[in-house]
Each structure stands twice: as structure tokens, then as C-alpha cells.
Amino acid sequence: MKRFFSGLVSAALIAASSAAAAPFTYTNARFGTVCTFPDEIFTDRQPEPDNGDGQQWLSADGASLICSGIFNVSEDTPKTFVAEEKASKEAGYEISYTKTGKNWAVLSGLKDGKIFYERRLFGKEGVIHTIWIDYPPAVKAKYDPLVGAIVGSLKAR
């Protein structure tokens, strides 16, 4: 089933992107966080942070993608994570959609004028694997079809 789903993700990424290039799969060496995305869109790889917790890519039209891991020091669950985020009073941060499962959580909304989508997997050994995508509302039609396949590719190695 995993192989079938991975094939669907890859096919969706290729079909949804404007170029016929193969999608890029990133694996974080520190936490084992894995995500797949079209690297012909997210072309500007940022320097990896000193702590090695993940990687960020930027696109020419203002979108951003982060794939990372963190230690779950607060012992959050998907439900407590979503509840804390919904209670946030951070200026410019508005959540419009949430969903949780046994070991995952999804948030989306607006942050600092950009549409965002975040998915977290609450993995083994106290690690939370995260993928974050944000983009300007002006390019919503381009990114909305890509988001599902990209965040669906998030997994732990």
C-alpha cells in the first residue's frame, strides 16, 4: 500500500507541475523526516541550519517549503498541538482549517498575509516530523493543486 501511495504522490506531483521533471525527495539526516516536492518550482535551497533539523526551499513567486523535525519535548499530541495553535494570539496568524488523526495533525490558514498549510507526524522516539508550505494568495491557483500531494508525502524514515 505504501508503494502504491508513493507512486500516486509522485504521479500527482509530476502531473500538477508545469514541467515534466521528476519530483525531488529530501531526507533529513538528523530526524529522518522525508518529503517529496517539485524542485523545478522550489528552486532556491536555503542553507541548512547549524542544528541540522531540516531544510527550506523558496520559489521565484514567493512560496516557501520547509521540511524538518523536532524533538517533542512538550509531549504534544496531535490534539494538544492543534488546540495550542488555535489559542494563539499571534498577530497575522489565522487558522481556518484543522484536522487530526491518531499520530498526525494538519493546519491551514493565513500567516503574515500568506496562505499556509502545515502537516505534522508525531513519530516514534519523541520526534515530530513537519512540512510547512506557504505562498502568496496571488498564486493560490498554482499551489492549491500541489499542496495535497506534497504534504501527503511527509513520512519518517
Secondary structure as UniProt FT lines:
FT   HELIX           2..16
FT   STRAND          24..27
FT   TURN            29..31
FT   STRAND          33..37
FT   TURN            39..41
FT   STRAND          44..45
FT   TURN            50..51
FT   STRAND          54..58
FT   TURN            60..61
FT   STRAND          64..71
FT   TURN            73..74
FT   HELIX           78..87
FT   TURN            91..92
FT   STRAND          93..100
FT   STRAND          104..111
FT   TURN            112..113
FT   STRAND          114..122
FT   HELIX           124..126
FT   STRAND          127..135
FT   HELIX           137..139
FT   HELIX           140..152
FT   STRAND          155..156
//
